[in-house]
Amino acid sequence: MRKELVPEPGYPKLKRVDLKEFPIPCYAQVKYDGELTYLIKEEEG
């Protein structure tokens, strides 16, 4: 399965992040720079 970072609505462009540094469940919210919040989305299949 492929994981991708998806910005929440209303937030600016997505920052590139190495997912290996964030072994968290899909759809978990993670804060970067203490400000921006992104969603980890895991594709099915």
N, CA, C and O atoms as a CHARMM CRD file, in Angstrom:
* protein
*
  180
    1    1 MET  N      0.83400  -1.19500   0.00000 PROA 1      0.00000
    2    1 MET  CA     0.00000   0.00000   0.00000 PROA 1      0.00000
    3    1 MET  C      0.87700   1.25600   0.00000 PROA 1      0.00000
    4    1 MET  O      1.92900   1.29800   0.63900 PROA 1      0.00000
    5    2 ARG  N      0.43200   2.24700  -0.71000 PROA 2      0.00000
    6    2 ARG  CA     1.20500   3.48100  -0.80600 PROA 2      0.00000
    7    2 ARG  C      0.63500   4.51800   0.16100 PROA 2      0.00000
    8    2 ARG  O     -0.57700   4.71400   0.25100 PROA 2      0.00000
    9    3 LYS  N      1.53400   5.16600   0.87300 PROA 3      0.00000
   10    3 LYS  CA     1.10300   6.21100   1.80400 PROA 3      0.00000
   11    3 LYS  C      1.43100   7.57300   1.21500 PROA 3      0.00000
   12    3 LYS  O      2.45500   7.74300   0.55300 PROA 3      0.00000
   13    4 GLU  N      0.56500   8.53000   1.45900 PROA 4      0.00000
   14    4 GLU  CA     0.82400   9.87000   0.97300 PROA 4      0.00000
   15    4 GLU  C      0.35500  10.88700   2.00700 PROA 4      0.00000
   16    4 GLU  O     -0.56900  10.63500   2.78000 PROA 4      0.00000
   17    5 LEU  N      1.01500  12.04200   2.00000 PROA 5      0.00000
   18    5 LEU  CA     0.62300  13.11000   2.90600 PROA 5      0.00000
   19    5 LEU  C     -0.40800  13.97900   2.21800 PROA 5      0.00000
   20    5 LEU  O     -0.20200  14.42200   1.08800 PROA 5      0.00000
   21    6 VAL  N     -1.51500  14.22400   2.89400 PROA 6      0.00000
   22    6 VAL  CA    -2.58900  15.02400   2.31600 PROA 6      0.00000
   23    6 VAL  C     -2.83800  16.23700   3.20400 PROA 6      0.00000
   24    6 VAL  O     -3.11800  16.07300   4.39200 PROA 6      0.00000
   25    7 PRO  N     -2.74500  17.44600   2.66300 PROA 7      0.00000
   26    7 PRO  CA    -2.98300  18.63700   3.46700 PROA 7      0.00000
   27    7 PRO  C     -4.45100  18.76500   3.82300 PROA 7      0.00000
   28    7 PRO  O     -5.32400  18.46000   3.01000 PROA 7      0.00000
   29    8 GLU  N     -4.72000  19.21600   5.03500 PROA 8      0.00000
   30    8 GLU  CA    -6.09500  19.44400   5.44200 PROA 8      0.00000
   31    8 GLU  C     -6.66700  20.62700   4.67000 PROA 8      0.00000
   32    8 GLU  O     -5.91100  21.48100   4.20800 PROA 8      0.00000
   33    9 PRO  N     -7.98700  20.69200   4.52400 PROA 9      0.00000
   34    9 PRO  CA    -8.60100  21.81200   3.82500 PROA 9      0.00000
   35    9 PRO  C     -8.22500  23.14100   4.46900 PROA 9      0.00000
   36    9 PRO  O     -8.20900  23.27000   5.69300 PROA 9      0.00000
   37   10 GLY  N     -7.92600  24.12200   3.63100 PROA 10     0.00000
   38   10 GLY  CA    -7.59500  25.44000   4.15100 PROA 10     0.00000
   39   10 GLY  C     -6.12300  25.63600   4.43800 PROA 10     0.00000
   40   10 GLY  O     -5.70900  26.72600   4.83300 PROA 10     0.00000
   41   11 TYR  N     -5.31300  24.57900   4.24000 PROA 11     0.00000
   42   11 TYR  CA    -3.88600  24.71000   4.50400 PROA 11     0.00000
   43   11 TYR  C     -3.10600  24.84100   3.19600 PROA 11     0.00000
   44   11 TYR  O     -3.55900  24.37300   2.15200 PROA 11     0.00000
   45   12 PRO  N     -1.94200  25.47400   3.25200 PROA 12     0.00000
   46   12 PRO  CA    -1.13700  25.70700   2.04800 PROA 12     0.00000
   47   12 PRO  C     -0.49200  24.42900   1.51500 PROA 12     0.00000
   48   12 PRO  O     -0.82100  23.32100   1.93800 PROA 12     0.00000
   49   13 LYS  N      0.43500  24.61300   0.57700 PROA 13     0.00000
   50   13 LYS  CA     1.06200  23.46600  -0.09100 PROA 13     0.00000
   51   13 LYS  C      1.66100  22.47800   0.89700 PROA 13     0.00000
   52   13 LYS  O      2.10000  22.83900   1.98900 PROA 13     0.00000
   53   14 LEU  N      1.66300  21.22400   0.47700 PROA 14     0.00000
   54   14 LEU  CA     2.18000  20.14300   1.30300 PROA 14     0.00000
   55   14 LEU  C      3.69900  20.13000   1.28500 PROA 14     0.00000
   56   14 LEU  O      4.32200  20.33500   0.24400 PROA 14     0.00000
   57   15 LYS  N      4.28300  19.88800   2.44100 PROA 15     0.00000
   58   15 LYS  CA     5.73700  19.76700   2.51900 PROA 15     0.00000
   59   15 LYS  C      6.12700  18.30700   2.33100 PROA 15     0.00000
   60   15 LYS  O      5.43800  17.39400   2.78500 PROA 15     0.00000
   61   16 ARG  N      7.25700  18.11300   1.64800 PROA 16     0.00000
   62   16 ARG  CA     7.74300  16.74400   1.45500 PROA 16     0.00000
   63   16 ARG  C      8.34100  16.22700   2.76700 PROA 16     0.00000
   64   16 ARG  O      9.17400  16.89000   3.38300 PROA 16     0.00000
   65   17 VAL  N      7.90200  15.03300   3.18400 PROA 17     0.00000
   66   17 VAL  CA     8.37800  14.45500   4.43700 PROA 17     0.00000
   67   17 VAL  C      8.66000  12.97200   4.22400 PROA 17     0.00000
   68   17 VAL  O      7.91600  12.28400   3.52400 PROA 17     0.00000
   69   18 ASP  N      9.72800  12.49100   4.82600 PROA 18     0.00000
   70   18 ASP  CA    10.04500  11.06900   4.74100 PROA 18     0.00000
   71   18 ASP  C      9.11900  10.31700   5.69200 PROA 18     0.00000
   72   18 ASP  O      9.22000  10.45800   6.91100 PROA 18     0.00000
   73   19 LEU  N      8.21600   9.51700   5.12600 PROA 19     0.00000
   74   19 LEU  CA     7.24200   8.82300   5.95800 PROA 19     0.00000
   75   19 LEU  C      7.89400   7.83600   6.91900 PROA 19     0.00000
   76   19 LEU  O      7.30500   7.48000   7.94000 PROA 19     0.00000
   77   20 LYS  N      9.10100   7.39700   6.59800 PROA 20     0.00000
   78   20 LYS  CA     9.78400   6.45500   7.49000 PROA 20     0.00000
   79   20 LYS  C     10.08500   7.09000   8.84100 PROA 20     0.00000
   80   20 LYS  O     10.29400   6.40000   9.83800 PROA 20     0.00000
   81   21 GLU  N     10.10400   8.42800   8.85100 PROA 21     0.00000
   82   21 GLU  CA    10.35900   9.12200  10.11400 PROA 21     0.00000
   83   21 GLU  C      9.07700   9.25500  10.93600 PROA 21     0.00000
   84   21 GLU  O      9.11500   9.64700  12.10300 PROA 21     0.00000
   85   22 PHE  N      7.93100   8.92100  10.30800 PROA 22     0.00000
   86   22 PHE  CA     6.65400   9.07200  10.99900 PROA 22     0.00000
   87   22 PHE  C      5.85400   7.77900  10.90300 PROA 22     0.00000
   88   22 PHE  O      4.87100   7.71600  10.16500 PROA 22     0.00000
   89   23 PRO  N      6.26900   6.73100  11.65200 PROA 23     0.00000
   90   23 PRO  CA     5.54200   5.45700  11.60900 PROA 23     0.00000
   91   23 PRO  C      4.25400   5.53400  12.41000 PROA 23     0.00000
   92   23 PRO  O      4.16200   4.98100  13.50600 PROA 23     0.00000
   93   24 ILE  N      3.26000   6.21900  11.86200 PROA 24     0.00000
   94   24 ILE  CA     2.00800   6.42500  12.58600 PROA 24     0.00000
   95   24 ILE  C      0.84700   5.85100  11.79600 PROA 24     0.00000
   96   24 ILE  O      0.97800   5.62200  10.59400 PROA 24     0.00000
   97   25 PRO  N     -0.29000   5.61300  12.44300 PROA 25     0.00000
   98   25 PRO  CA    -1.44800   5.04600  11.75900 PROA 25     0.00000
   99   25 PRO  C     -1.96600   5.97800  10.66900 PROA 25     0.00000
  100   25 PRO  O     -1.78600   7.19300  10.73700 PROA 25     0.00000
  101   26 CYS  N     -2.61100   5.39000   9.66400 PROA 26     0.00000
  102   26 CYS  CA    -3.16400   6.21700   8.60900 PROA 26     0.00000
  103   26 CYS  C     -4.25900   7.10900   9.18300 PROA 26     0.00000
  104   26 CYS  O     -4.93400   6.75100  10.14800 PROA 26     0.00000
  105   27 TYR  N     -4.41600   8.25400   8.57700 PROA 27     0.00000
  106   27 TYR  CA    -5.37600   9.26500   8.99000 PROA 27     0.00000
  107   27 TYR  C     -4.99500   9.92800  10.30500 PROA 27     0.00000
  108   27 TYR  O     -5.78700  10.69000  10.86000 PROA 27     0.00000
  109   28 ALA  N     -3.79600   9.65300  10.81700 PROA 28     0.00000
  110   28 ALA  CA    -3.35900  10.32200  12.03500 PROA 28     0.00000
  111   28 ALA  C     -2.89400  11.72600  11.68000 PROA 28     0.00000
  112   28 ALA  O     -2.24200  11.92600  10.65500 PROA 28     0.00000
  113   29 GLN  N     -3.22200  12.68600  12.51100 PROA 29     0.00000
  114   29 GLN  CA    -2.82800  14.05400  12.24800 PROA 29     0.00000
  115   29 GLN  C     -1.46700  14.32900  12.88200 PROA 29     0.00000
  116   29 GLN  O     -1.22100  13.98800  14.03900 PROA 29     0.00000
  117   30 VAL  N     -0.59500  14.94900  12.10300 PROA 30     0.00000
  118   30 VAL  CA     0.74700  15.26300  12.58000 PROA 30     0.00000
  119   30 VAL  C      1.02100  16.73400  12.33500 PROA 30     0.00000
  120   30 VAL  O      0.69100  17.26100  11.27200 PROA 30     0.00000
  121   31 LYS  N      1.61800  17.39600  13.30400 PROA 31     0.00000
  122   31 LYS  CA     1.92200  18.80700  13.14100 PROA 31     0.00000
  123   31 LYS  C      3.38100  18.98600  12.75600 PROA 31     0.00000
  124   31 LYS  O      4.27600  18.36000  13.32500 PROA 31     0.00000
  125   32 TYR  N      3.60200  19.86600  11.76600 PROA 32     0.00000
  126   32 TYR  CA     4.95100  20.17600  11.32100 PROA 32     0.00000
  127   32 TYR  C      5.22400  21.64000  11.61300 PROA 32     0.00000
  128   32 TYR  O      4.34500  22.48000  11.41700 PROA 32     0.00000
  129   33 ASP  N      6.41900  21.96300  12.07500 PROA 33     0.00000
  130   33 ASP  CA     6.80300  23.33200  12.39700 PROA 33     0.00000
  131   33 ASP  C      5.88800  23.91800  13.46900 PROA 33     0.00000
  132   33 ASP  O      5.84800  25.13500  13.65200 PROA 33     0.00000
  133   34 GLY  N      5.15200  23.06100  14.18000 PROA 34     0.00000
  134   34 GLY  CA     4.26300  23.53500  15.22900 PROA 34     0.00000
  135   34 GLY  C      3.07700  24.31400  14.69500 PROA 34     0.00000
  136   34 GLY  O      2.34300  24.92700  15.47100 PROA 34     0.00000
  137   35 GLU  N      2.87300  24.30300  13.36200 PROA 35     0.00000
  138   35 GLU  CA     1.79200  25.09800  12.80600 PROA 35     0.00000
  139   35 GLU  C      0.91700  24.27800  11.84800 PROA 35     0.00000
  140   35 GLU  O     -0.26800  24.05900  12.09700 PROA 35     0.00000
  141   36 LEU  N      1.53400  23.83300  10.74900 PROA 36     0.00000
  142   36 LEU  CA     0.74800  23.15800   9.72500 PROA 36     0.00000
  143   36 LEU  C      0.36900  21.74300  10.15100 PROA 36     0.00000
  144   36 LEU  O      1.16500  21.03400  10.76700 PROA 36     0.00000
  145   37 THR  N     -0.84600  21.34600   9.81800 PROA 37     0.00000
  146   37 THR  CA    -1.31700  20.00700  10.14500 PROA 37     0.00000
  147   37 THR  C     -1.61800  19.25500   8.86600 PROA 37     0.00000
  148   37 THR  O     -2.27800  19.77800   7.96900 PROA 37     0.00000
  149   38 TYR  N     -1.13200  18.02400   8.78300 PROA 38     0.00000
  150   38 TYR  CA    -1.35100  17.20800   7.60100 PROA 38     0.00000
  151   38 TYR  C     -1.96100  15.87300   7.98800 PROA 38     0.00000
  152   38 TYR  O     -1.94300  15.47900   9.15500 PROA 38     0.00000
  153   39 LEU  N     -2.49200  15.19500   7.01200 PROA 39     0.00000
  154   39 LEU  CA    -3.09200  13.89200   7.23100 PROA 39     0.00000
  155   39 LEU  C     -2.26200  12.83000   6.53500 PROA 39     0.00000
  156   39 LEU  O     -1.85000  13.01600   5.39000 PROA 39     0.00000
  157   40 ILE  N     -2.01100  11.71300   7.21500 PROA 40     0.00000
  158   40 ILE  CA    -1.38200  10.57400   6.55700 PROA 40     0.00000
  159   40 ILE  C     -2.51100   9.73000   5.97200 PROA 40     0.00000
  160   40 ILE  O     -3.35200   9.20400   6.70200 PROA 40     0.00000
  161   41 LYS  N     -2.51800   9.60800   4.65900 PROA 41     0.00000
  162   41 LYS  CA    -3.56600   8.83000   3.99800 PROA 41     0.00000
  163   41 LYS  C     -2.96000   7.57500   3.41000 PROA 41     0.00000
  164   41 LYS  O     -1.97200   7.63400   2.67800 PROA 41     0.00000
  165   42 GLU  N     -3.55500   6.43900   3.73200 PROA 42     0.00000
  166   42 GLU  CA    -3.04700   5.16700   3.22500 PROA 42     0.00000
  167   42 GLU  C     -4.01700   4.62000   2.19100 PROA 42     0.00000
  168   42 GLU  O     -5.19400   4.40600   2.48100 PROA 42     0.00000
  169   43 GLU  N     -3.51200   4.39400   0.97700 PROA 43     0.00000
  170   43 GLU  CA    -4.35900   3.87900  -0.08800 PROA 43     0.00000
  171   43 GLU  C     -4.67100   2.41500   0.12800 PROA 43     0.00000
  172   43 GLU  O     -3.84900   1.66600   0.65500 PROA 43     0.00000
  173   44 GLU  N     -5.85800   2.01000  -0.28000 PROA 44     0.00000
  174   44 GLU  CA    -6.23000   0.60500  -0.19100 PROA 44     0.00000
  175   44 GLU  C     -5.88000  -0.09500  -1.49200 PROA 44     0.00000
  176   44 GLU  O     -5.90400   0.50700  -2.56500 PROA 44     0.00000
  177   45 GLY  N     -5.55700  -1.37300  -1.38100 PROA 45     0.00000
  178   45 GLY  CA    -5.19200  -2.11300  -2.59200 PROA 45     0.00000
  179   45 GLY  C     -3.72400  -2.18300  -2.71900 PROA 45     0.00000
  180   45 GLY  O     -3.21500  -2.76700  -3.67600 PROA 45     0.00000
